[in-house]
Amino acid sequence: MAAPARQPSFDILGTLNQPWTAQLALDLLPENNGPKIEVVRGSVVVTPHAGFDHQDIELELCYRLKQAARAVGLWTYHEVNIVSGDDLFIPDIVVLRRSGGGKKKMPIAEAVLLGEIVSGGNRRKDLIDRPREYAAVGVPFFLRVEFRSRVPGLVLHQLVDGEYQPVVVAAAGGSFAMTEPFEFSVDPAALLAAEA
C-alpha cells in the first residue's frame, strides 16, 4: 500500500537534507500570498513583499504593459513562478511568448522580458544578481524600475553578446518609449499614485 501523499507545508524548510530545486519547492511548499519563496543555487530564499510604493508601481506597470503586449500576442504577469534549471525565480514583471493560463510555472525560455523593481533591501539582487542570471540563460530584455524619494525611473536593457545593454532610459517627467519587444510608452511619474 502506497504512503499517503504529503501535504505541502512550510515545516519542510528546516528538515530537508538535500539541495533545494525548483521542482522540490513547487511540490513540497504550499502556495501562498505571503512572502516570495525562490530557489537559487540549491538554497531557498524567502523575502517579504516590498513596500506599498513598490506594489503600486508593480501593479500599474503590469497593467499598462499587459495591454501593449497583448496587442502583439505576448502575455504579461507579475510575481509568477519562472523555472531556470533547478532555480525558481519570481520576477516582479514577466512577459511571456505564450499564456501561462492553467499553469503553476513556466520555463524561463518562454520569457521575452523580465523586470525587477529595485527595493532598498534587495538592491544587489535587483541590480546585479538577477540581470546576470537572466542574461546567462538568454532572456532577450530586462526592465529595471528604480524609485528614490518616490521618483520612479525606467531602464530597458537588451541582451547583446551575453550582457544587458541599456537601450531606453527615462525618469519621472520624461518619456519612456520602447519599440522592442513591443511598442510601449509611459511617463514613469504615472506609475506611482500621488498622495491624496
C-alpha positions as a LaTeX table, in Angstrom:
\begin{tabular}{lrrr}
\hline
Residue & $x$ (\AA) & $y$ (\AA) & $z$ (\AA) \\
\hline
Met1 & 0.00 & 0.00 & 0.00 \\
Ala2 & 1.43 & 3.40 & $-1.02$ \\
Ala3 & 2.13 & 6.02 & 1.61 \\
Pro4 & $-0.37$ & 8.88 & 1.68 \\
Ala5 & 0.68 & 11.92 & $-0.32$ \\
Arg6 & 2.48 & 14.53 & 1.76 \\
Gln7 & 0.55 & 17.77 & 2.15 \\
Pro8 & 2.59 & 20.86 & 1.22 \\
Ser9 & 3.92 & 22.54 & 4.37 \\
Phe10 & 6.48 & 25.14 & 5.35 \\
Asp11 & 7.65 & 22.71 & 8.07 \\
Ile12 & 9.83 & 21.02 & 5.43 \\
Leu13 & 12.05 & 24.14 & 5.23 \\
Gly14 & 14.07 & 23.16 & 8.29 \\
Thr15 & 14.23 & 19.43 & 7.67 \\
Leu16 & 15.11 & 18.76 & 4.02 \\
Asn17 & 18.58 & 17.15 & 3.82 \\
Gln18 & 19.39 & 17.90 & 0.18 \\
Pro19 & 19.79 & 20.94 & $-2.04$ \\
Trp20 & 16.53 & 22.57 & $-2.99$ \\
Thr21 & 15.35 & 22.61 & $-6.60$ \\
Ala22 & 12.53 & 24.48 & $-8.27$ \\
Gln23 & 10.57 & 21.24 & $-8.59$ \\
Leu24 & 11.01 & 20.35 & $-4.89$ \\
Ala25 & 9.78 & 23.80 & $-3.87$ \\
Leu26 & 6.75 & 23.56 & $-6.17$ \\
Asp27 & 5.95 & 20.03 & $-4.91$ \\
Leu28 & 6.63 & 20.42 & $-1.18$ \\
Leu29 & 5.79 & 24.02 & $-0.27$ \\
Pro30 & 2.25 & 25.38 & $-0.13$ \\
Glu31 & 1.05 & 28.12 & $-2.45$ \\
Asn32 & 0.76 & 31.35 & $-0.52$ \\
Asn33 & 0.05 & 35.04 & $-0.79$ \\
Gly34 & 2.74 & 35.79 & 1.76 \\
Pro35 & 6.46 & 36.12 & 1.20 \\
Lys36 & 8.17 & 35.27 & $-2.08$ \\
Ile37 & 9.84 & 31.88 & $-1.92$ \\
Glu38 & 12.51 & 31.35 & $-4.56$ \\
Val39 & 15.24 & 28.75 & $-5.09$ \\
Val40 & 18.69 & 29.94 & $-6.10$ \\
Arg41 & 21.67 & 27.58 & $-6.42$ \\
Gly42 & 20.15 & 24.96 & $-4.11$ \\
Ser43 & 19.00 & 27.34 & $-1.37$ \\
Val44 & 15.55 & 28.62 & $-0.53$ \\
Val45 & 15.36 & 32.42 & $-0.45$ \\
Val46 & 12.39 & 33.90 & 1.42 \\
Thr47 & 11.64 & 37.61 & 1.13 \\
Pro48 & 8.67 & 39.60 & 2.41 \\
His49 & 6.73 & 41.74 & $-0.01$ \\
Ala50 & 8.26 & 45.15 & $-0.56$ \\
Gly51 & 6.62 & 48.41 & 0.49 \\
Phe52 & 3.47 & 50.00 & $-0.82$ \\
Asp53 & 5.25 & 52.17 & $-3.41$ \\
His54 & 6.86 & 49.05 & $-4.89$ \\
Gln55 & 3.49 & 47.29 & $-5.08$ \\
Asp56 & 1.77 & 50.36 & $-6.54$ \\
Ile57 & 4.38 & 50.68 & $-9.30$ \\
Glu58 & 4.31 & 46.94 & $-9.99$ \\
Leu59 & 0.55 & 46.76 & $-10.45$ \\
Glu60 & 0.28 & 49.91 & $-12.55$ \\
Leu61 & 3.22 & 49.00 & $-14.79$ \\
Cys62 & 1.99 & 45.43 & $-15.32$ \\
Tyr63 & $-1.50$ & 46.66 & $-16.17$ \\
Arg64 & $-0.13$ & 49.04 & $-18.80$ \\
Leu65 & 2.43 & 46.56 & $-20.18$ \\
Lys66 & $-0.24$ & 43.87 & $-20.43$ \\
Gln67 & $-2.33$ & 45.95 & $-22.80$ \\
Ala68 & 0.62 & 46.73 & $-25.08$ \\
Ala69 & 1.98 & 43.17 & $-25.03$ \\
Arg70 & $-1.38$ & 41.54 & $-25.82$ \\
Ala71 & $-1.60$ & 43.64 & $-28.99$ \\
Val72 & 1.38 & 41.65 & $-30.37$ \\
Gly73 & 0.47 & 38.24 & $-28.91$ \\
Leu74 & 2.58 & 38.35 & $-25.72$ \\
Trp75 & 1.41 & 37.69 & $-22.15$ \\
Thr76 & 2.23 & 39.82 & $-19.10$ \\
Tyr77 & 2.14 & 38.74 & $-15.44$ \\
His78 & 3.54 & 39.89 & $-12.12$ \\
Glu79 & 5.20 & 37.70 & $-9.48$ \\
Val80 & 4.79 & 34.29 & $-11.14$ \\
Asn81 & 6.93 & 31.14 & $-10.97$ \\
Ile82 & 9.69 & 31.08 & $-13.60$ \\
Val83 & 11.91 & 27.97 & $-13.68$ \\
Ser84 & 15.51 & 28.08 & $-14.89$ \\
Gly85 & 17.14 & 24.66 & $-14.50$ \\
Asp86 & 16.90 & 23.94 & $-10.77$ \\
Asp87 & 16.31 & 27.59 & $-9.88$ \\
Leu88 & 12.91 & 29.13 & $-9.21$ \\
Phe89 & 12.58 & 32.86 & $-9.76$ \\
Ile90 & 9.61 & 35.11 & $-9.07$ \\
Pro91 & 10.35 & 38.30 & $-11.02$ \\
Asp92 & 8.27 & 41.39 & $-10.36$ \\
Ile93 & 7.33 & 41.60 & $-14.07$ \\
Val94 & 7.15 & 38.78 & $-16.63$ \\
Val95 & 6.34 & 38.97 & $-20.36$ \\
Leu96 & 5.97 & 35.54 & $-21.98$ \\
Arg97 & 5.69 & 34.22 & $-25.52$ \\
Arg98 & 2.68 & 32.10 & $-24.53$ \\
Ser99 & $-0.07$ & 32.16 & $-21.98$ \\
Gly100 & 0.54 & 30.82 & $-18.52$ \\
Gly101 & $-3.19$ & 30.13 & $-18.11$ \\
Gly102 & $-3.82$ & 26.96 & $-16.12$ \\
Lys103 & $-0.13$ & 26.54 & $-15.25$ \\
Lys104 & 1.77 & 26.85 & $-11.97$ \\
Lys105 & 5.17 & 27.58 & $-13.55$ \\
Met106 & 6.77 & 28.50 & $-16.87$ \\
Pro107 & 10.26 & 27.78 & $-18.17$ \\
Ile108 & 12.48 & 30.83 & $-18.45$ \\
Ala109 & 12.91 & 30.06 & $-22.17$ \\
Glu110 & 9.35 & 31.42 & $-22.66$ \\
Ala111 & 10.34 & 34.82 & $-21.22$ \\
Val112 & 10.72 & 37.72 & $-23.64$ \\
Leu113 & 11.19 & 40.30 & $-20.88$ \\
Leu114 & 11.74 & 40.02 & $-17.15$ \\
Gly115 & 11.62 & 43.02 & $-14.85$ \\
Glu116 & 12.63 & 43.89 & $-11.33$ \\
Ile117 & 11.62 & 46.86 & $-9.23$ \\
Val118 & 14.66 & 47.83 & $-7.17$ \\
Ser119 & 13.96 & 47.59 & $-3.46$ \\
Gly120 & 16.13 & 49.04 & $-0.71$ \\
Gly121 & 16.74 & 45.68 & 0.95 \\
Asn122 & 17.37 & 43.83 & $-2.32$ \\
Arg123 & 19.46 & 46.32 & $-4.32$ \\
Arg124 & 22.26 & 43.86 & $-5.14$ \\
Lys125 & 19.78 & 41.20 & $-6.23$ \\
Asp126 & 17.80 & 43.60 & $-8.42$ \\
Leu127 & 20.77 & 45.49 & $-9.90$ \\
Ile128 & 23.42 & 42.78 & $-10.29$ \\
Asp129 & 22.42 & 39.20 & $-9.48$ \\
Arg130 & 19.10 & 38.86 & $-11.33$ \\
Pro131 & 20.16 & 40.64 & $-14.53$ \\
Arg132 & 23.29 & 38.46 & $-14.64$ \\
Glu133 & 21.23 & 35.27 & $-14.15$ \\
Tyr134 & 18.61 & 36.27 & $-16.72$ \\
Ala135 & 21.29 & 37.22 & $-19.27$ \\
Ala136 & 23.14 & 33.92 & $-18.75$ \\
Val137 & 20.08 & 31.97 & $-19.94$ \\
Gly138 & 19.32 & 34.31 & $-22.83$ \\
Val139 & 16.26 & 36.34 & $-21.77$ \\
Pro140 & 16.21 & 38.99 & $-24.55$ \\
Phe141 & 15.08 & 42.00 & $-22.47$ \\
Phe142 & 15.41 & 43.13 & $-18.86$ \\
Leu143 & 13.40 & 46.04 & $-17.41$ \\
Arg144 & 14.63 & 47.74 & $-14.26$ \\
Val145 & 12.46 & 50.15 & $-12.29$ \\
Glu146 & 14.12 & 52.48 & $-9.80$ \\
Phe147 & 12.39 & 54.83 & $-7.42$ \\
Arg148 & 14.26 & 57.01 & $-4.99$ \\
Ser149 & 12.50 & 59.60 & $-2.90$ \\
Arg150 & 9.29 & 58.41 & $-4.59$ \\
Val151 & 10.56 & 59.40 & $-8.06$ \\
Pro152 & 10.29 & 56.44 & $-10.47$ \\
Gly153 & 12.56 & 55.80 & $-13.43$ \\
Leu154 & 12.69 & 53.01 & $-16.02$ \\
Val155 & 15.63 & 51.40 & $-17.84$ \\
Leu156 & 15.10 & 48.83 & $-20.60$ \\
His157 & 18.10 & 46.61 & $-21.30$ \\
Gln158 & 18.59 & 44.41 & $-24.36$ \\
Leu159 & 20.77 & 41.31 & $-24.42$ \\
Val160 & 23.83 & 41.96 & $-26.61$ \\
Asp161 & 26.69 & 39.44 & $-26.75$ \\
Gly162 & 25.57 & 37.82 & $-23.49$ \\
Glu163 & 25.23 & 41.04 & $-21.49$ \\
Tyr164 & 22.46 & 43.55 & $-20.99$ \\
Gln165 & 22.96 & 46.97 & $-22.54$ \\
Pro166 & 20.64 & 49.90 & $-21.71$ \\
Val167 & 18.57 & 50.95 & $-24.74$ \\
Val168 & 15.82 & 53.16 & $-23.26$ \\
Val169 & 16.08 & 55.27 & $-20.10$ \\
Ala170 & 13.63 & 57.76 & $-18.60$ \\
Ala171 & 12.95 & 59.37 & $-15.25$ \\
Ala172 & 9.70 & 60.79 & $-13.92$ \\
Gly173 & 8.59 & 63.73 & $-16.03$ \\
Gly174 & 10.23 & 62.27 & $-19.14$ \\
Ser175 & 9.02 & 59.86 & $-21.78$ \\
Phe176 & 9.96 & 56.20 & $-21.65$ \\
Ala177 & 9.25 & 54.89 & $-25.17$ \\
Met178 & 10.36 & 51.42 & $-26.26$ \\
Thr179 & 9.81 & 49.75 & $-29.62$ \\
Glu180 & 11.02 & 46.25 & $-28.74$ \\
Pro181 & 9.91 & 43.67 & $-27.81$ \\
Phe182 & 6.71 & 45.67 & $-28.40$ \\
Glu183 & 5.73 & 49.31 & $-28.55$ \\
Phe184 & 5.08 & 50.86 & $-25.16$ \\
Ser185 & 5.42 & 54.34 & $-23.73$ \\
Val186 & 4.78 & 55.96 & $-20.37$ \\
Asp187 & 5.89 & 58.84 & $-18.21$ \\
Pro188 & 7.39 & 56.97 & $-15.21$ \\
Ala189 & 5.70 & 59.50 & $-12.92$ \\
Ala190 & 2.34 & 57.97 & $-13.88$ \\
Leu191 & 3.33 & 54.65 & $-12.26$ \\
Leu192 & 3.22 & 55.91 & $-8.69$ \\
Ala193 & $-0.07$ & 57.26 & $-7.37$ \\
Ala194 & 0.10 & 60.74 & $-5.90$ \\
Glu195 & $-0.90$ & 61.01 & $-2.28$ \\
Ala196 & $-4.34$ & 62.43 & $-1.59$ \\
\hline
\end{tabular}
